[in-house]
Amino acid sequence: MTYGFVGLGHLGGKLAASLARAGFDLVVCDLDPKAAEPLVAAGARFAATPAEVAACCEAVITCLPSPVASKRVLEGPDGILKGARAGLVWIEMSTNDRDSIRAMADIAAQKGVATLECPVTGGVHLAASGEITVIVGGEAELFELHRAALAAMGRRIFHVGPLGSASVIKVITNMLAFIHLVAAGEALMLAKRGGLDLGQAFEVIRASSGNSFVHETESQLILNGSYNINFTMDLACKDLGFALGFGREFGVPLDLAATTEQTFLRARAAYGGAEWSTAVVKLLEDALKTDLRAPGFPAEL
């Protein structure tokens, strides 16, 4: 089976590289042709538009920054549906809200294109090693048909239910990660202002009941000062907006998520939407004129 991959950014490029390493026949596409060069060197073919990708593949994977981008790549003048034949499968690995993915899937179905939603979680560093977690929503039979490709990109794969289910749980996991990130920054600042060695404080927290995946990963980037998680402030604000939308829809008060969203909105205003999301901690550093640096921590994971 030939797979297409559209969207070769920080995350998509790593996912596509995992498919290439596993030996899948691969056609790639990105607005920036240079992003495709490493994959072409590894044996993939390049197509200039999503329509060209769809015309020569049985399944097209997309990994894009927003529902707006996904809709454009799917339905636009040179979009997937322009080149699609009946029987094509669209595998959407972007983070969407539930209503957006369902609406786009309905439009695709009118062209004979089936949809799987497969957002990922765990960080770009795990995507690079093929160990990211893949969350799947859609028909079980369709999932089984493409399980091997998903397994090439991720270590743990969860089929969570019908289309739209994966969007909900992915937004929940991101909401938790952003809350944990703000909390980790506050914890490290307490340690610093309390006169503790930050490197040792990091290790104590990691070995304690207060540990989290975010502390183990993003706290290292805070202590290095790079903040380089390969995930932008714009994306964080988008996902927190999705979470609060679900809260309103499901009647769940989200006090911590709402406060965290306000913190991220302030950080985006201060540092720009293209800044790494981990830099939200700079708000506290700048307010107290106290940096959170310690030797021996990496600039990237």
Sequence and secondary structure as in RCSB ss.txt:
>XXXX:A:sequence
MTYGFVGLGHLGGKLAASLARAGFDLVVCDLDPKAAEPLVAAGARFAATPAEVAACCEAVITCLPSPVASKRVLE
GPDGILKGARAGLVWIEMSTNDRDSIRAMADIAAQKGVATLECPVTGGVHLAASGEITVIVGGEAELFELHRAAL
AAMGRRIFHVGPLGSASVIKVITNMLAFIHLVAAGEALMLAKRGGLDLGQAFEVIRASSGNSFVHETESQLILNG
SYNINFTMDLACKDLGFALGFGREFGVPLDLAATTEQTFLRARAAYGGAEWSTAVVKLLEDALKTDLRAPGFPAE
L
>XXXX:A:secstr
 EEEEE  STTHHHHHHHHHHTT EEEEE SSGGGGHHHHHTT EE SSHHHHHHT SEEEE  SSHHHHHHHHH
STTSHHHH  TT EEEE S   HHHHHHHHHHHHHTT EEEE  EES HHHHHTT EEEEEES HHHHHHTHHHH
HHHEEEEEEEESTTHHHHHHHHHHHHHHHHHHHHHHHHHHHHHTT  HHHHHHHHHTSTT  HHHHHHHHHHHHT
    S BHHHHHHHHHHHHHHHHHHT   HHHHHHHHHHHHHHHHH TTSBGGGGGHHHHHHHT     TT  S 
 
